[in-house]
Amino acid sequence: MNTINICNGPSGASRLIMGCMRMPALSVDDAAKMIQTAYDLGINYYDHATCYGNGDAELRFGEAFKKTGIKREDIFIQSKCGLNFVDNIFDWRRDSIIEAVDGILSRLQMEYLDVLLLHRPDLLFEPEQVAEAFDKLEAAGKVKTFGVSNTMPMQIELLKKFVKQPLKINQLQLSLEQSQLIDQDLYMNNKTTDMSLMRDGGTLCYSRLNDITIQAWSPLQQGMFGGMFIDNEDFPELNKVLGELGEKYGVSKSAIAVAWILRHPAKMQVITGTMNPVHLSEMVDADKVELTHEEWYRLYLASGKFLP
Ligand SMILES: NC(=O)c1ccc[n+]([C@@H]2O[C@H](COP(=O)([O-])OP(=O)(O)OC[C@H]3O[C@@H](n4cnc5c(N)ncnc54)[C@H](OP(=O)(O)O)[C@@H]3O)[C@@H](O)[C@H]2O)c1
């Protein structure tokens, strides 16, 4: 699989990431099979968060990973903290971040994280506290690379005033049917559609300007976990075009949906969520597809947009 360098490092990360949010539903043996399948397909990057299954995803991964033949140093492990569903708070306090990483490492049974992301902004965040936490985690060798998720440009600027480590990643929602990250750049100043609303402070251009790698989450979902748009009768035109392009390239509709994200010049990574080895192998075919400029727009329009 093609790889990318995430803003000067870590280098050699696969463009597809295996998301582990849905891993708690698997047995340890099935989780091991999923991890190994992904690796054999060329995926060397695994995404976690403390809140996935309230820690169960990391726990299951840690147990399962030992059953695979994969060496720790051959993969990238990423997790996220700061979203606390137990107490219903967002939490970027210094000690909470440090304790969260200790919990992650203990559940994963690993010595270090390749990447730590702050999951979603804590409205009460103090950047000085984040900076102290990152310094401690880096000095202890527990985290190599830092980033954010669902975070706006001005919040990143505020963090950067105090945090000395480069913030190399922003994990954001993007799919053909949840594409506001892209829409707002097209419909700007258009009063006839809500798609013109700038909902994220210009995150797409900001990321490109600042060499921040966007990781697109939920690439097959409509709305916020509204279900898949693939083979969904509510999206006939999109499925027609996905099918036609799938036939042209000899891949599945899901691969074309992922290829649509990979085709964007921002050089994004895509986080898959399937826990089915067959579905994963179908999606990985996206790596072989280079959609034309025209095909990219054809898919965009088929997903219910219009050219202003
Ligand atoms: N930063 C954030 O705030 C945030 C939020 C949400 C998610 N994430 C990350 O993004 C990852 C992906 O999210 P997601 O799970 O919503 O992504 P997704 O890939 O859009 O959706 C996966 C779901 O689609 C189902 N599916 C059904 N048919 C499929 C097919 N033919 N091919 C592929 N999938 C099919 C899968 O079921 P099967 O298992 O049966 O295939 C699974 O339930 C998560 O694991 C997590 O790492 C991040």
The ligand as an SDF file (V2000), in Angstrom:
LIG
                    3D

 48 52  0  0  0  0  0  0  0  0999 V2000
  -12.2050   11.2870   16.0270 N   0  0  0  0  0  0  0  0  0  0  0  0
  -13.4670   10.9860   16.1700 C   0  0  0  0  0  0  0  0  0  0  0  0
  -14.2480   11.7710   16.7630 O   0  0  0  0  0  0  0  0  0  0  0  0
  -13.9950    9.6940   15.6160 C   0  0  0  0  0  0  0  0  0  0  0  0
  -15.3700    9.4400   15.6500 C   0  0  0  0  0  0  0  0  0  0  0  0
  -15.8230    8.2160   15.1360 C   0  0  0  0  0  0  0  0  0  0  0  0
  -14.9420    7.2880   14.6110 C   0  0  0  0  0  0  0  0  0  0  0  0
  -13.5950    7.5580   14.6310 N   0  0  0  0  0  0  0  0  0  0  0  0
  -12.6410    6.5700   14.0760 C   0  0  0  0  0  0  0  0  0  0  0  0
  -13.0390    6.2420   12.7480 O   0  0  0  0  0  0  0  0  0  0  0  0
  -13.1300    4.8240   12.6160 C   0  0  0  0  0  0  0  0  0  0  0  0
  -14.1210    4.4810   11.5500 C   0  0  0  0  0  0  0  0  0  0  0  0
  -15.4450    4.8960   11.9200 O   0  0  0  0  0  0  0  0  0  0  0  0
  -16.7090    4.0720   11.4180 P   0  0  0  0  0  0  0  0  0  0  0  0
  -16.6690    2.7340   12.0300 O   0  0  0  0  0  0  0  0  0  0  0  0
  -17.9160    4.8980   11.6580 O   0  0  0  0  0  0  0  0  0  0  0  0
  -16.3540    3.9590    9.8490 O   0  0  0  0  0  0  0  0  0  0  0  0
  -17.0260    3.3670    8.5500 P   0  0  0  0  0  0  0  0  0  0  0  0
  -15.9480    2.5980    7.8580 O   0  0  0  0  0  0  0  0  0  0  0  0
  -17.6530    4.4940    7.8110 O   0  0  0  0  0  0  0  0  0  0  0  0
  -18.2070    2.3990    9.0070 O   0  0  0  0  0  0  0  0  0  0  0  0
  -17.9720    1.0870    9.4450 C   0  0  0  0  0  0  0  0  0  0  0  0
  -19.3020    0.4020    9.6330 C   0  0  0  0  0  0  0  0  0  0  0  0
  -19.8750    0.1300    8.3580 O   0  0  0  0  0  0  0  0  0  0  0  0
  -20.2480   -1.2410    8.3200 C   0  0  0  0  0  0  0  0  0  0  0  0
  -20.2300   -1.8350    6.9770 N   0  0  0  0  0  0  0  0  0  0  0  0
  -21.2860   -2.4860    6.4230 C   0  0  0  0  0  0  0  0  0  0  0  0
  -20.9850   -2.9180    5.2030 N   0  0  0  0  0  0  0  0  0  0  0  0
  -19.7090   -2.5670    4.9570 C   0  0  0  0  0  0  0  0  0  0  0  0
  -18.8480   -2.7400    3.8450 C   0  0  0  0  0  0  0  0  0  0  0  0
  -19.2440   -3.3550    2.7310 N   0  0  0  0  0  0  0  0  0  0  0  0
  -17.5900   -2.2740    3.9310 N   0  0  0  0  0  0  0  0  0  0  0  0
  -17.1890   -1.6380    5.0300 C   0  0  0  0  0  0  0  0  0  0  0  0
  -17.9600   -1.4170    6.1350 N   0  0  0  0  0  0  0  0  0  0  0  0
  -19.2310   -1.8870    6.0960 C   0  0  0  0  0  0  0  0  0  0  0  0
  -19.2480   -1.9140    9.1950 C   0  0  0  0  0  0  0  0  0  0  0  0
  -19.7890   -3.1660    9.5880 O   0  0  0  0  0  0  0  0  0  0  0  0
  -18.8920   -4.5160    9.4430 P   0  0  0  0  0  0  0  0  0  0  0  0
  -17.9670   -4.5050   10.6010 O   0  0  0  0  0  0  0  0  0  0  0  0
  -19.9000   -5.5920    9.4910 O   0  0  0  0  0  0  0  0  0  0  0  0
  -18.1880   -4.4550    8.1220 O   0  0  0  0  0  0  0  0  0  0  0  0
  -19.1540   -0.9290   10.3500 C   0  0  0  0  0  0  0  0  0  0  0  0
  -20.2380   -1.1160   11.2400 O   0  0  0  0  0  0  0  0  0  0  0  0
  -13.4520    4.3340   14.0370 C   0  0  0  0  0  0  0  0  0  0  0  0
  -13.0960    2.9810   14.2360 O   0  0  0  0  0  0  0  0  0  0  0  0
  -12.5980    5.2620   14.8610 C   0  0  0  0  0  0  0  0  0  0  0  0
  -11.2590    4.7670   14.8840 O   0  0  0  0  0  0  0  0  0  0  0  0
  -13.1220    8.7460   15.0940 C   0  0  0  0  0  0  0  0  0  0  0  0
  1  2  1  0
  2  3  2  0
  2  4  1  0
  4  5  1  0
  4 48  2  0
  5  6  2  0
  6  7  1  0
  7  8  2  0
  8  9  1  0
  8 48  1  0
  9 10  1  0
  9 46  1  0
 10 11  1  0
 11 12  1  0
 11 44  1  0
 12 13  1  0
 13 14  1  0
 14 15  2  0
 14 16  1  0
 14 17  1  0
 17 18  1  0
 18 19  2  0
 18 20  1  0
 18 21  1  0
 21 22  1  0
 22 23  1  0
 23 24  1  0
 23 42  1  0
 24 25  1  0
 25 26  1  0
 25 36  1  0
 26 27  1  0
 26 35  1  0
 27 28  2  0
 28 29  1  0
 29 30  1  0
 29 35  2  0
 30 31  1  0
 30 32  2  0
 32 33  1  0
 33 34  2  0
 34 35  1  0
 36 37  1  0
 36 42  1  0
 37 38  1  0
 38 39  2  0
 38 40  1  0
 38 41  1  0
 42 43  1  0
 44 45  1  0
 44 46  1  0
 46 47  1  0
M  CHG  2   8   1  16  -1
M  END
$$$$
